Amino acid sequence: MDKRSILDTVKTPRFVHRDLWWGNIFVDPNTLQITGITDYERALYGDPLLDFVFGFAEENEGFKNGYGRDSSFSNSEKCLLNVYQIYNLLLIIIEAHYRKYPDNEENEQKARIVLMEEIEKAKAWELN
Protein backbone atom coordinates (compact mmCIF):
# COMPACT_ATOMS: atom_id res chain seq x y z
CA MET A 1 0.00 0.00 0.00
CA ASP A 2 1.42 3.37 -0.91
CA LYS A 3 1.30 6.02 1.82
CA ARG A 4 -1.19 8.21 -0.03
CA SER A 5 -3.75 5.43 -0.13
CA ILE A 6 -4.04 5.35 3.68
CA LEU A 7 -6.82 7.95 3.45
CA ASP A 8 -8.78 5.66 1.12
CA THR A 9 -9.22 3.21 4.00
CA VAL A 10 -11.88 5.51 5.49
CA LYS A 11 -15.13 4.24 3.95
CA THR A 12 -18.00 5.80 5.95
CA PRO A 13 -17.75 9.37 7.22
CA ARG A 14 -19.29 10.18 10.60
CA PHE A 15 -20.00 13.40 12.46
CA VAL A 16 -16.75 14.15 14.29
CA HIS A 17 -16.40 16.84 16.96
CA ARG A 18 -12.59 17.31 16.61
CA ASP A 19 -12.23 19.35 19.81
CA LEU A 20 -13.43 16.80 22.30
CA TRP A 21 -11.66 17.23 25.60
CA TRP A 22 -12.76 17.41 29.24
CA GLY A 23 -13.49 21.15 29.05
CA ASN A 24 -16.04 20.65 26.25
CA ILE A 25 -17.93 17.77 27.87
CA PHE A 26 -20.62 18.36 30.50
CA VAL A 27 -21.11 15.50 32.97
CA ASP A 28 -23.80 15.17 35.63
CA PRO A 29 -21.80 14.80 38.88
CA ASN A 30 -24.42 12.52 40.43
CA THR A 31 -24.98 10.07 37.57
CA LEU A 32 -21.70 10.59 35.66
CA GLN A 33 -23.77 10.68 32.47
CA ILE A 34 -22.80 13.06 29.68
CA THR A 35 -25.40 15.84 29.62
CA GLY A 36 -23.92 18.01 26.88
CA ILE A 37 -21.07 18.77 24.55
CA THR A 38 -20.06 22.24 23.42
CA ASP A 39 -17.70 23.99 20.96
CA TYR A 40 -18.47 22.57 17.52
CA GLU A 41 -16.45 25.02 15.41
CA ARG A 42 -14.09 22.28 14.20
CA ALA A 43 -16.75 19.60 13.67
CA LEU A 44 -16.99 17.86 10.30
CA TYR A 45 -18.04 14.64 8.64
CA GLY A 46 -15.04 12.37 8.38
CA ASP A 47 -13.10 9.57 10.00
CA PRO A 48 -14.14 9.00 13.65
CA LEU A 49 -10.43 8.57 14.45
CA LEU A 50 -10.14 12.36 14.15
CA ASP A 51 -11.53 12.50 17.70
CA PHE A 52 -8.62 10.40 18.99
CA VAL A 53 -5.83 12.93 18.41
CA PHE A 54 -3.70 14.66 21.04
CA GLY A 55 -3.77 11.59 23.27
CA PHE A 56 -7.08 12.54 24.90
CA ALA A 57 -8.79 9.35 23.89
CA GLU A 58 -6.08 7.07 22.58
CA GLU A 59 -5.30 5.82 26.10
CA ASN A 60 -8.84 6.29 27.49
CA GLU A 61 -10.62 2.92 27.52
CA GLY A 62 -14.02 4.46 28.37
CA PHE A 63 -13.78 6.81 25.39
CA LYS A 64 -12.79 3.99 23.07
CA ASN A 65 -15.63 1.82 24.37
CA GLY A 66 -18.06 4.65 23.59
CA TYR A 67 -16.86 4.47 20.00
CA GLY A 68 -17.29 0.70 19.98
CA ARG A 69 -13.51 0.21 19.97
CA ASP A 70 -11.41 -2.41 21.65
CA SER A 71 -8.12 -1.52 23.28
CA SER A 72 -5.91 -1.55 20.20
CA PHE A 73 -5.49 0.23 16.88
CA SER A 74 -4.47 -1.44 13.65
CA ASN A 75 -1.28 -0.38 11.88
CA SER A 76 -3.24 1.64 9.31
CA GLU A 77 -5.29 3.29 12.05
CA LYS A 78 -2.07 4.29 13.81
CA CYS A 79 -0.90 5.83 10.53
CA LEU A 80 -4.19 7.72 10.20
CA LEU A 81 -3.86 8.99 13.77
CA ASN A 82 -0.41 10.22 12.82
CA VAL A 83 -1.80 12.11 9.78
CA TYR A 84 -4.56 13.66 11.89
CA GLN A 85 -2.05 14.68 14.54
CA ILE A 86 0.03 16.46 11.87
CA TYR A 87 -3.09 18.20 10.57
CA ASN A 88 -4.08 19.41 14.04
CA LEU A 89 -0.58 20.60 14.89
CA LEU A 90 -0.53 22.65 11.69
CA LEU A 91 -3.88 24.16 12.72
CA ILE A 92 -2.46 25.11 16.12
CA ILE A 93 0.56 26.80 14.56
CA ILE A 94 -1.46 28.68 11.94
CA GLU A 95 -4.47 29.54 14.10
CA ALA A 96 -2.50 31.21 16.85
CA HIS A 97 -1.34 33.92 14.45
CA TYR A 98 -4.67 34.95 12.99
CA ARG A 99 -6.41 34.72 16.39
CA LYS A 100 -3.57 36.79 17.85
CA TYR A 101 -3.20 34.67 20.98
CA PRO A 102 -1.06 36.55 23.50
CA ASP A 103 2.31 35.08 24.46
CA ASN A 104 1.88 32.21 22.02
CA GLU A 105 5.57 31.78 21.14
CA GLU A 106 6.19 29.01 23.69
CA ASN A 107 3.09 27.02 22.66
CA GLU A 108 3.97 27.42 19.00
CA GLN A 109 7.52 26.19 19.59
CA LYS A 110 6.21 23.13 21.44
CA ALA A 111 3.76 22.44 18.61
CA ARG A 112 6.56 22.74 16.04
CA ILE A 113 8.71 20.24 17.95
CA VAL A 114 5.87 17.71 18.17
CA LEU A 115 5.02 18.37 14.51
CA MET A 116 8.55 17.41 13.45
CA GLU A 117 8.34 14.26 15.60
CA GLU A 118 5.04 13.30 13.95
CA ILE A 119 6.47 13.93 10.47
CA GLU A 120 9.39 11.62 11.31
CA LYS A 121 6.87 8.94 12.41
CA ALA A 122 5.06 9.31 9.08
CA LYS A 123 8.31 8.86 7.17
CA ALA A 124 8.91 5.57 8.96
CA TRP A 125 5.50 4.00 8.23
CA GLU A 126 5.52 0.41 7.10
CA LEU A 127 2.21 -0.28 5.36
CA ASN A 128 1.26 -3.77 4.27
N, CA, C and O atoms as a GROMACS GRO file, in nm:
protein
  512
    1MET      N    1   0.086  -0.118   0.000
    1MET     CA    2   0.000   0.000   0.000
    1MET      C    3   0.090   0.123   0.000
    1MET      O    4   0.180   0.135   0.083
    2ASP      N    5   0.066   0.213  -0.090
    2ASP     CA    6   0.142   0.337  -0.091
    2ASP      C    7   0.085   0.432   0.015
    2ASP      O    8  -0.033   0.425   0.048
    3LYS      N    9   0.168   0.518   0.068
    3LYS     CA   10   0.130   0.602   0.182
    3LYS      C   11   0.010   0.691   0.153
    3LYS      O   12  -0.069   0.720   0.243
    4ARG      N   13  -0.005   0.736   0.030
    4ARG     CA   14  -0.119   0.821  -0.003
    4ARG      C   15  -0.251   0.749   0.010
    4ARG      O   16  -0.354   0.811   0.039
    5SER      N   17  -0.250   0.619  -0.013
    5SER     CA   18  -0.375   0.543  -0.013
    5SER      C   19  -0.430   0.518   0.128
    5SER      O   20  -0.539   0.464   0.142
    6ILE      N   21  -0.355   0.556   0.231
    6ILE     CA   22  -0.404   0.535   0.368
    6ILE      C   23  -0.536   0.607   0.390
    6ILE      O   24  -0.621   0.557   0.464
    7LEU      N   25  -0.556   0.722   0.328
    7LEU     CA   26  -0.682   0.796   0.345
    7LEU      C   27  -0.800   0.725   0.277
    7LEU      O   28  -0.915   0.748   0.314
    8ASP      N   29  -0.771   0.641   0.179
    8ASP     CA   30  -0.878   0.566   0.112
    8ASP      C   31  -0.935   0.454   0.199
    8ASP      O   32  -1.036   0.394   0.164
    9THR      N   33  -0.871   0.426   0.313
    9THR     CA   34  -0.922   0.321   0.400
    9THR      C   35  -1.044   0.367   0.479
    9THR      O   36  -1.115   0.284   0.537
   10VAL      N   37  -1.070   0.496   0.481
   10VAL     CA   38  -1.188   0.551   0.549
   10VAL      C   39  -1.305   0.539   0.453
   10VAL      O   40  -1.309   0.606   0.350
   11LYS      N   41  -1.402   0.454   0.488
   11LYS     CA   42  -1.513   0.424   0.396
   11LYS      C   43  -1.642   0.498   0.428
   11LYS      O   44  -1.714   0.537   0.337
   12THR      N   45  -1.673   0.518   0.557
   12THR     CA   46  -1.800   0.580   0.595
   12THR      C   47  -1.774   0.699   0.686
   12THR      O   48  -1.735   0.681   0.801
   13PRO      N   49  -1.796   0.821   0.636
   13PRO     CA   50  -1.775   0.937   0.722
   13PRO      C   51  -1.881   0.943   0.832
   13PRO      O   52  -1.994   0.899   0.815
   14ARG      N   53  -1.841   0.998   0.945
   14ARG     CA   54  -1.929   1.018   1.060
   14ARG      C   55  -1.914   1.162   1.107
   14ARG      O   56  -1.817   1.230   1.074
   15PHE      N   57  -2.012   1.208   1.186
   15PHE     CA   58  -2.000   1.340   1.246
   15PHE      C   59  -1.892   1.333   1.352
   15PHE      O   60  -1.900   1.252   1.445
   16VAL      N   61  -1.791   1.416   1.340
   16VAL     CA   62  -1.675   1.415   1.429
   16VAL      C   63  -1.661   1.554   1.492
   16VAL      O   64  -1.661   1.655   1.421
   17HIS      N   65  -1.649   1.558   1.623
   17HIS     CA   66  -1.640   1.684   1.696
   17HIS      C   67  -1.507   1.755   1.674
   17HIS      O   68  -1.506   1.875   1.646
   18ARG      N   69  -1.396   1.685   1.685
   18ARG     CA   70  -1.260   1.731   1.661
   18ARG      C   71  -1.201   1.824   1.766
   18ARG      O   72  -1.086   1.866   1.754
   19ASP      N   73  -1.278   1.857   1.869
   19ASP     CA   74  -1.223   1.935   1.980
   19ASP      C   75  -1.278   1.879   2.111
   19ASP      O   76  -1.316   1.953   2.202
   20LEU      N   77  -1.282   1.747   2.116
   20LEU     CA   78  -1.343   1.680   2.230
   20LEU      C   79  -1.238   1.660   2.338
   20LEU      O   80  -1.147   1.578   2.325
   21TRP      N   81  -1.252   1.735   2.444
   21TRP     CA   82  -1.166   1.723   2.560
   21TRP      C   83  -1.252   1.754   2.682
   21TRP      O   84  -1.366   1.797   2.668
   22TRP      N   85  -1.197   1.730   2.802
   22TRP     CA   86  -1.276   1.741   2.924
   22TRP      C   87  -1.348   1.875   2.937
   22TRP      O   88  -1.460   1.880   2.988
   23GLY      N   89  -1.287   1.983   2.892
   23GLY     CA   90  -1.349   2.115   2.905
   23GLY      C   91  -1.470   2.136   2.816
   23GLY      O   92  -1.548   2.229   2.840
   24ASN      N   93  -1.490   2.052   2.716
   24ASN     CA   94  -1.604   2.066   2.625
   24ASN      C   95  -1.712   1.960   2.649
   24ASN      O   96  -1.808   1.950   2.572
   25ILE      N   97  -1.697   1.882   2.756
   25ILE     CA   98  -1.793   1.777   2.787
   25ILE      C   99  -1.856   1.807   2.922
   25ILE      O  100  -1.786   1.825   3.022
   26PHE      N  101  -1.991   1.814   2.925
   26PHE     CA  102  -2.062   1.836   3.050
   26PHE      C  103  -2.108   1.701   3.106
   26PHE      O  104  -2.170   1.622   3.035
   27VAL      N  105  -2.077   1.677   3.233
   27VAL     CA  106  -2.111   1.550   3.297
   27VAL      C  107  -2.191   1.579   3.424
   27VAL      O  108  -2.153   1.664   3.505
   28ASP      N  109  -2.301   1.508   3.441
   28ASP     CA  110  -2.380   1.518   3.563
   28ASP      C  111  -2.297   1.455   3.676
   28ASP      O  112  -2.261   1.338   3.668
   29PRO      N  113  -2.267   1.532   3.782
   29PRO     CA  114  -2.180   1.480   3.888
   29PRO      C  115  -2.244   1.366   3.969
   29PRO      O  116  -2.173   1.288   4.033
   30ASN      N  117  -2.375   1.358   3.966
   30ASN     CA  118  -2.442   1.252   4.043
   30ASN      C  119  -2.449   1.121   3.966
   30ASN      O  120  -2.427   1.014   4.023
   31THR      N  121  -2.480   1.129   3.836
   31THR     CA  122  -2.498   1.007   3.757
   31THR      C  123  -2.377   0.973   3.671
   31THR      O  124  -2.364   0.862   3.621
   32LEU      N  125  -2.287   1.071   3.654
   32LEU     CA  126  -2.170   1.059   3.566
   32LEU      C  127  -2.209   1.037   3.420
   32LEU      O  128  -2.130   0.987   3.340
   33GLN      N  129  -2.331   1.076   3.386
   33GLN     CA  130  -2.377   1.068   3.247
   33GLN      C  131  -2.341   1.198   3.175
   33GLN      O  132  -2.344   1.306   3.234
   34ILE      N  133  -2.307   1.187   3.049
   34ILE     CA  134  -2.280   1.306   2.968
   34ILE      C  135  -2.412   1.377   2.945
   34ILE      O  136  -2.508   1.316   2.897
   35THR      N  137  -2.418   1.505   2.980
   35THR     CA  138  -2.540   1.584   2.962
   35THR      C  139  -2.528   1.684   2.849
   35THR      O  140  -2.629   1.741   2.806
   36GLY      N  141  -2.408   1.708   2.799
   36GLY     CA  142  -2.392   1.801   2.688
   36GLY      C  143  -2.250   1.807   2.639
   36GLY      O  144  -2.155   1.769   2.708
   37ILE      N  145  -2.238   1.856   2.518
   37ILE     CA  146  -2.107   1.877   2.455
   37ILE      C  147  -2.114   2.013   2.387
   37ILE      O  148  -2.215   2.047   2.325
   38THR      N  149  -2.008   2.090   2.398
   38THR     CA  150  -2.006   2.224   2.342
   38THR      C  151  -1.888   2.242   2.246
   38THR      O  152  -1.803   2.153   2.235
   39ASP      N  153  -1.883   2.356   2.178
   39ASP     CA  154  -1.770   2.399   2.096
   39ASP      C  155  -1.755   2.314   1.969
   39ASP      O  156  -1.664   2.232   1.958
   40TYR      N  157  -1.845   2.335   1.875
   40TYR     CA  158  -1.847   2.257   1.752
   40TYR      C  159  -1.779   2.325   1.633
   40TYR      O  160  -1.800   2.282   1.519
   41GLU      N  161  -1.700   2.427   1.654
   41GLU     CA  162  -1.645   2.502   1.541
   41GLU      C  163  -1.555   2.419   1.450
   41GLU      O  164  -1.539   2.452   1.333
   42ARG      N  165  -1.497   2.312   1.501
   42ARG     CA  166  -1.409   2.228   1.420
   42ARG      C  167  -1.476   2.100   1.373
   42ARG      O  168  -1.411   2.015   1.311
   43ALA      N  169  -1.604   2.083   1.402
   43ALA     CA  170  -1.674   1.960   1.367
   43ALA      C  171  -1.685   1.944   1.215
   43ALA      O  172  -1.691   2.042   1.141
   44LEU      N  173  -1.686   1.818   1.172
   44LEU     CA  174  -1.699   1.786   1.030
   44LEU      C  175  -1.745   1.642   1.015
   44LEU      O  176  -1.753   1.568   1.113
   45TYR      N  177  -1.776   1.604   0.893
   45TYR     CA  178  -1.804   1.464   0.864
   45TYR      C  179  -1.675   1.402   0.811
   45TYR      O  180  -1.620   1.449   0.711
   46GLY      N  181  -1.628   1.299   0.878
   46GLY     CA  182  -1.504   1.237   0.838
   46GLY      C  183  -1.478   1.110   0.917
   46GLY      O  184  -1.570   1.046   0.966
   47ASP      N  185  -1.354   1.076   0.930
   47ASP     CA  186  -1.310   0.957   1.000
   47ASP      C  187  -1.327   0.976   1.150
   47ASP      O  188  -1.274   1.073   1.205
   48PRO      N  189  -1.399   0.886   1.220
   48PRO     CA  190  -1.414   0.900   1.365
   48PRO      C  191  -1.280   0.903   1.440
   48PRO      O  192  -1.274   0.952   1.553
   49LEU      N  193  -1.174   0.852   1.380
   49LEU     CA  194  -1.043   0.856   1.445
   49LEU      C  195  -0.994   1.000   1.465
   49LEU      O  196  -0.903   1.023   1.544
   50LEU      N  197  -1.052   1.096   1.395
   50LEU     CA  198  -1.014   1.236   1.415
   50LEU      C  199  -1.037   1.280   1.559
   50LEU      O  200  -0.972   1.373   1.606
   51ASP      N  201  -1.129   1.215   1.630
   51ASP     CA  202  -1.153   1.250   1.770
   51ASP      C  203  -1.049   1.190   1.864
   51ASP      O  204  -1.052   1.219   1.984
   52PHE      N  205  -0.959   1.107   1.814
   52PHE     CA  206  -0.862   1.040   1.899
   52PHE      C  207  -0.727   1.111   1.904
   52PHE      O  208  -0.634   1.058   1.964
   53VAL      N  209  -0.714   1.227   1.844
   53VAL     CA  210  -0.583   1.293   1.841
   53VAL      C  211  -0.551   1.361   1.973
   53VAL      O  212  -0.639   1.380   2.057
   54PHE      N  213  -0.426   1.398   1.988
   54PHE     CA  214  -0.370   1.466   2.105
   54PHE      C  215  -0.371   1.379   2.229
   54PHE      O  216  -0.357   1.431   2.340
   55GLY      N  217  -0.388   1.248   2.213
   55GLY     CA  218  -0.377   1.159   2.327
   55GLY      C  219  -0.493   1.162   2.423
   55GLY      O  220  -0.493   1.086   2.520
   56PHE      N  221  -0.594   1.248   2.398
   56PHE     CA  222  -0.708   1.254   2.490
   56PHE      C  223  -0.776   1.119   2.500
   56PHE      O  224  -0.808   1.074   2.610
   57ALA      N  225  -0.798   1.056   2.389
   57ALA     CA  226  -0.879   0.935   2.389
   57ALA      C  227  -0.800   0.810   2.359
   57ALA      O  228  -0.845   0.699   2.389
   58GLU      N  229  -0.684   0.824   2.300
   58GLU     CA  230  -0.608   0.706   2.258
   58GLU      C  231  -0.582   0.611   2.374
   58GLU      O  232  -0.584   0.489   2.356
   59GLU      N  233  -0.558   0.665   2.492
   59GLU     CA  234  -0.530   0.582   2.610
   59GLU      C  235  -0.649   0.576   2.705
   59GLU      O  236  -0.634   0.527   2.817
   60ASN      N  237  -0.766   0.624   2.664
   60ASN     CA  238  -0.884   0.629   2.749
   60ASN      C  239  -0.980   0.518   2.709
   60ASN      O  240  -1.051   0.529   2.609
   61GLU      N  241  -0.981   0.410   2.788
   61GLU     CA  242  -1.062   0.292   2.752
   61GLU      C  243  -1.211   0.325   2.747
   61GLU      O  244  -1.281   0.274   2.660
   62GLY      N  245  -1.261   0.409   2.839
   62GLY     CA  246  -1.402   0.446   2.837
   62GLY      C  247  -1.440   0.518   2.709
   62GLY      O  248  -1.547   0.494   2.653
   63PHE      N  249  -1.352   0.608   2.663
   63PHE     CA  250  -1.378   0.681   2.539
   63PHE      C  251  -1.381   0.584   2.422
   63PHE      O  252  -1.471   0.590   2.338
   64LYS      N  253  -1.283   0.496   2.417
   64LYS     CA  254  -1.279   0.399   2.307
   64LYS      C  255  -1.402   0.308   2.309
   64LYS      O  256  -1.458   0.278   2.204
   65ASN      N  257  -1.444   0.266   2.428
   65ASN     CA  258  -1.563   0.182   2.437
   65ASN      C  259  -1.687   0.255   2.385
   65ASN      O  260  -1.773   0.194   2.322
   66GLY      N  261  -1.695   0.385   2.410
   66GLY     CA  262  -1.806   0.466   2.359
   66GLY      C  263  -1.809   0.470   2.207
   66GLY      O  264  -1.915   0.490   2.147
   67TYR      N  265  -1.695   0.452   2.146
   67TYR     CA  266  -1.686   0.447   2.000
   67TYR      C  267  -1.694   0.304   1.948
   67TYR      O  268  -1.676   0.278   1.829
   68GLY      N  269  -1.721   0.210   2.039
   68GLY     CA  270  -1.729   0.069   1.998
   68GLY      C  271  -1.593   0.012   1.963
   68GLY      O  272  -1.584  -0.078   1.880
   69ARG      N  273  -1.489   0.062   2.026
   69ARG     CA  274  -1.351   0.021   1.997
   69ARG      C  275  -1.302  -0.075   2.103
   69ARG      O  276  -1.345  -0.069   2.218
   70ASP      N  277  -1.211  -0.163   2.064
   70ASP     CA  278  -1.141  -0.241   2.165
   70ASP      C  279  -1.018  -0.163   2.208
   70ASP      O  280  -1.010  -0.043   2.182
   71SER      N  281  -0.924  -0.226   2.270
   71SER     CA  282  -0.812  -0.152   2.328
   71SER      C  283  -0.696  -0.129   2.232
   71SER      O  284  -0.594  -0.072   2.273
   72SER      N  285  -0.706  -0.172   2.109
   72SER     CA  286  -0.591  -0.155   2.020
   72SER      C  287  -0.631  -0.092   1.887
   72SER      O  288  -0.747  -0.094   1.847
   73PHE      N  289  -0.531  -0.035   1.821
   73PHE     CA  290  -0.549   0.023   1.688
   73PHE      C  291  -0.468  -0.059   1.589
   73PHE      O  292  -0.359  -0.106   1.620
   74SER      N  293  -0.522  -0.075   1.470
   74SER     CA  294  -0.447  -0.144   1.365
   74SER      C  295  -0.331  -0.056   1.318
   74SER      O  296  -0.326   0.062   1.351
   75ASN      N  297  -0.240  -0.114   1.242
   75ASN     CA  298  -0.128  -0.038   1.188
   75ASN      C  299  -0.177   0.078   1.101
   75ASN      O  300  -0.125   0.189   1.112
   76SER      N  301  -0.276   0.054   1.015
   76SER     CA  302  -0.324   0.164   0.931
   76SER      C  303  -0.397   0.270   1.013
   76SER      O  304  -0.392   0.388   0.979
   77GLU      N  305  -0.466   0.229   1.120
   77GLU     CA  306  -0.530   0.329   1.205
   77GLU      C  307  -0.425   0.414   1.277
   77GLU      O  308  -0.444   0.534   1.295
   78LYS      N  309  -0.315   0.353   1.319
   78LYS     CA  310  -0.207   0.429   1.381
   78LYS      C  311  -0.149   0.530   1.282
   78LYS      O  312  -0.114   0.642   1.320
   79CYS      N  313  -0.139   0.491   1.156
   79CYS     CA  314  -0.090   0.583   1.053
   79CYS      C  315  -0.188   0.698   1.033
   79CYS      O  316  -0.147   0.814   1.020
   80LEU      N  317  -0.318   0.667   1.032
   80LEU     CA  318  -0.419   0.772   1.020
   80LEU      C  319  -0.413   0.867   1.139
   80LEU      O  320  -0.422   0.988   1.122
   81LEU      N  321  -0.399   0.813   1.259
   81LEU     CA  322  -0.386   0.899   1.377
   81LEU      C  323  -0.267   0.992   1.363
   81LEU      O  324  -0.273   1.108   1.404
   82ASN      N  325  -0.160   0.942   1.307
   82ASN     CA  326  -0.041   1.022   1.282
   82ASN      C  327  -0.071   1.137   1.185
   82ASN      O  328  -0.030   1.251   1.208
   83VAL      N  329  -0.142   1.107   1.076
   83VAL     CA  330  -0.180   1.211   0.978
   83VAL      C  331  -0.268   1.317   1.046
   83VAL      O  332  -0.247   1.436   1.026
   84TYR      N  333  -0.364   1.272   1.124
   84TYR     CA  334  -0.455   1.366   1.189
   84TYR      C  335  -0.384   1.450   1.294
   84TYR      O  336  -0.419   1.566   1.316
   85GLN      N  337  -0.285   1.392   1.358
   85GLN     CA  338  -0.205   1.468   1.454
   85GLN      C  339  -0.127   1.578   1.381
   85GLN      O  340  -0.120   1.692   1.429
   86ILE      N  341  -0.069   1.546   1.267
   86ILE     CA  342   0.003   1.646   1.187
   86ILE      C  343  -0.092   1.758   1.146
   86ILE      O  344  -0.059   1.876   1.159
   87TYR      N  345  -0.208   1.721   1.098
   87TYR     CA  346  -0.309   1.820   1.057
   87TYR      C  347  -0.344   1.914   1.172
   87TYR      O  348  -0.346   2.036   1.154
   88ASN      N  349  -0.370   1.858   1.290
   88ASN     CA  350  -0.408   1.941   1.404
   88ASN      C  351  -0.294   2.027   1.454
   88ASN      O  352  -0.316   2.140   1.498
   89LEU      N  353  -0.173   1.978   1.449
   89LEU     CA  354  -0.058   2.060   1.489
   89LEU      C  355  -0.040   2.178   1.394
   89LEU      O  356  -0.008   2.289   1.438
   90LEU      N  357  -0.060   2.155   1.266
   90LEU     CA  358  -0.053   2.266   1.170
   90LEU      C  359  -0.160   2.369   1.200
   90LEU      O  360  -0.135   2.489   1.191
   91LEU      N  361  -0.280   2.323   1.235
   91LEU     CA  362  -0.388   2.416   1.272
   91LEU      C  363  -0.348   2.501   1.392
   91LEU      O  364  -0.371   2.622   1.394
   92ILE      N  365  -0.288   2.438   1.491
   92ILE     CA  366  -0.246   2.511   1.612
   92ILE      C  367  -0.146   2.620   1.576
   92ILE      O  368  -0.157   2.734   1.621
   93ILE      N  369  -0.050   2.584   1.494
   93ILE     CA  370   0.056   2.680   1.456
   93ILE      C  371  -0.002   2.795   1.375
   93ILE      O  372   0.032   2.910   1.400
   94ILE      N  373  -0.088   2.765   1.281
   94ILE     CA  374  -0.146   2.868   1.194
   94ILE      C  375  -0.249   2.952   1.268
   94ILE      O  376  -0.249   3.075   1.257
   95GLU      N  377  -0.336   2.887   1.342
   95GLU     CA  378  -0.447   2.954   1.410
   95GLU      C  379  -0.401   3.058   1.511
   95GLU      O  380  -0.463   3.164   1.523
   96ALA      N  381  -0.295   3.030   1.581
   96ALA     CA  382  -0.250   3.121   1.685
   96ALA      C  383  -0.217   3.259   1.628
   96ALA      O  384  -0.234   3.360   1.696
   97HIS      N  385  -0.170   3.264   1.504
   97HIS     CA  386  -0.134   3.392   1.445
   97HIS      C  387  -0.256   3.475   1.407
   97HIS      O  388  -0.262   3.594   1.438
   98TYR      N  389  -0.353   3.414   1.340
   98TYR     CA  390  -0.467   3.495   1.299
   98TYR      C  391  -0.562   3.524   1.415
   98TYR      O  392  -0.638   3.621   1.409
   99ARG      N  393  -0.559   3.442   1.520
   99ARG     CA  394  -0.641   3.472   1.639
   99ARG      C  395  -0.568   3.565   1.735
   99ARG      O  396  -0.625   3.615   1.832
  100LYS      N  397  -0.440   3.588   1.705
  100LYS     CA  398  -0.357   3.679   1.785
  100LYS      C  399  -0.356   3.641   1.934
  100LYS      O  400  -0.376   3.725   2.021
  101TYR      N  401  -0.332   3.513   1.959
  101TYR     CA  402  -0.320   3.467   2.098
  101TYR      C  403  -0.201   3.536   2.162
  101TYR      O  404  -0.093   3.541   2.104
  102PRO      N  405  -0.220   3.589   2.283
  102PRO     CA  406  -0.106   3.655   2.350
  102PRO      C  407  -0.003   3.552   2.397
  102PRO      O  408  -0.038   3.440   2.435
  103ASP      N  409   0.122   3.592   2.394
  103ASP     CA  410   0.231   3.508   2.446
  103ASP      C  411   0.226   3.366   2.391
  103ASP      O  412   0.242   3.270   2.466
  104ASN      N  413   0.204   3.352   2.264
  104ASN     CA  414   0.188   3.221   2.202
  104ASN      C  415   0.320   3.157   2.161
  104ASN      O  416   0.320   3.040   2.123
  105GLU      N  417   0.431   3.228   2.168
  105GLU     CA  418   0.557   3.178   2.114
  105GLU      C  419   0.596   3.042   2.173
  105GLU      O  420   0.639   2.953   2.100
  106GLU      N  421   0.580   3.026   2.305
  106GLU     CA  422   0.619   2.900   2.369
  106GLU      C  423   0.530   2.785   2.321
  106GLU      O  424   0.581   2.677   2.290
  107ASN      N  425   0.400   2.806   2.314
  107ASN     CA  426   0.309   2.702   2.266
  107ASN      C  427   0.338   2.667   2.121
  107ASN      O  428   0.335   2.550   2.083
  108GLU      N  429   0.367   2.768   2.041
  108GLU     CA  430   0.397   2.742   1.900
  108GLU      C  431   0.526   2.661   1.886
  108GLU      O  432   0.533   2.570   1.804
  109GLN      N  433   0.626   2.694   1.965
  109GLN     CA  434   0.753   2.619   1.959
  109GLN      C  435   0.732   2.473   1.999
  109GLN      O  436   0.788   2.383   1.937
  110LYS      N  437   0.651   2.450   2.103
  110LYS     CA  438   0.620   2.312   2.144
  110LYS      C  439   0.548   2.239   2.032
  110LYS      O  440   0.580   2.124   2.002
  111ALA      N  441   0.451   2.306   1.971
  111ALA     CA  442   0.376   2.244   1.861
  111ALA      C  443   0.468   2.212   1.744
  111ALA      O  444   0.452   2.107   1.681
  112ARG      N  445   0.562   2.300   1.714
  112ARG     CA  446   0.656   2.274   1.604
  112ARG      C  447   0.746   2.154   1.633
  112ARG      O  448   0.778   2.077   1.542
  113ILE      N  449   0.787   2.139   1.757
  113ILE     CA  450   0.871   2.024   1.795
  113ILE      C  451   0.793   1.894   1.778
  113ILE      O  452   0.842   1.798   1.719
  114VAL      N  453   0.670   1.892   1.830
  114VAL     CA  454   0.587   1.771   1.817
  114VAL      C  455   0.554   1.746   1.670
  114VAL      O  456   0.549   1.631   1.627
  115LEU      N  457   0.530   1.852   1.593
  115LEU     CA  458   0.502   1.837   1.451
  115LEU      C  459   0.618   1.765   1.380
  115LEU      O  460   0.595   1.674   1.301
  116MET      N  461   0.739   1.806   1.409
  116MET     CA  462   0.854   1.741   1.345
  116MET      C  463   0.866   1.595   1.388
  116MET      O  464   0.905   1.510   1.307
  117GLU      N  465   0.833   1.565   1.513
  117GLU     CA  466   0.834   1.426   1.560
  117GLU      C  467   0.729   1.343   1.485
  117GLU      O  468   0.756   1.230   1.445
  118GLU      N  469   0.611   1.401   1.465
  118GLU     CA  470   0.504   1.330   1.395
  118GLU      C  471   0.539   1.310   1.247
  118GLU      O  472   0.505   1.206   1.189
  119ILE      N  473   0.604   1.407   1.187
  119ILE     CA  474   0.647   1.393   1.047
  119ILE      C  475   0.749   1.280   1.036
  119ILE      O  476   0.745   1.202   0.941
  120GLU      N  477   0.840   1.270   1.132
  120GLU     CA  478   0.938   1.162   1.131
  120GLU      C  479   0.869   1.026   1.144
  120GLU      O  480   0.909   0.929   1.079
  121LYS      N  481   0.765   1.018   1.229
  121LYS     CA  482   0.687   0.894   1.241
  121LYS      C  483   0.626   0.856   1.106
  121LYS      O  484   0.628   0.740   1.067
  122ALA      N  485   0.570   0.957   1.037
  122ALA     CA  486   0.506   0.932   0.908
  122ALA      C  487   0.607   0.880   0.806
  122ALA      O  488   0.574   0.794   0.725
  123LYS      N  489   0.727   0.932   0.810
  123LYS     CA  490   0.831   0.886   0.718
  123LYS      C  491   0.865   0.738   0.738
  123LYS      O  492   0.903   0.668   0.645
  124ALA      N  493   0.850   0.692   0.862
  124ALA     CA  494   0.891   0.557   0.896
  124ALA      C  495   0.778   0.453   0.882
  124ALA      O  496   0.798   0.336   0.914
  125TRP      N  497   0.661   0.494   0.836
  125TRP     CA  498   0.550   0.400   0.823
  125TRP      C  499   0.588   0.278   0.742
  125TRP      O  500   0.659   0.288   0.642
  126GLU      N  501   0.541   0.166   0.784
  126GLU     CA  502   0.552   0.041   0.710
  126GLU      C  503   0.409  -0.008   0.687
  126GLU      O  504   0.347  -0.063   0.778
  127LEU      N  505   0.358   0.013   0.568
  127LEU     CA  506   0.221  -0.028   0.536
  127LEU      C  507   0.223  -0.159   0.459
  127LEU      O  508   0.303  -0.177   0.367
  128ASN      N  509   0.134  -0.248   0.496
  128ASN     CA  510   0.126  -0.377   0.428
  128ASN      C  511   0.011  -0.378   0.329
  128ASN      O  512  -0.012  -0.479   0.262
   0.00000   0.00000   0.00000
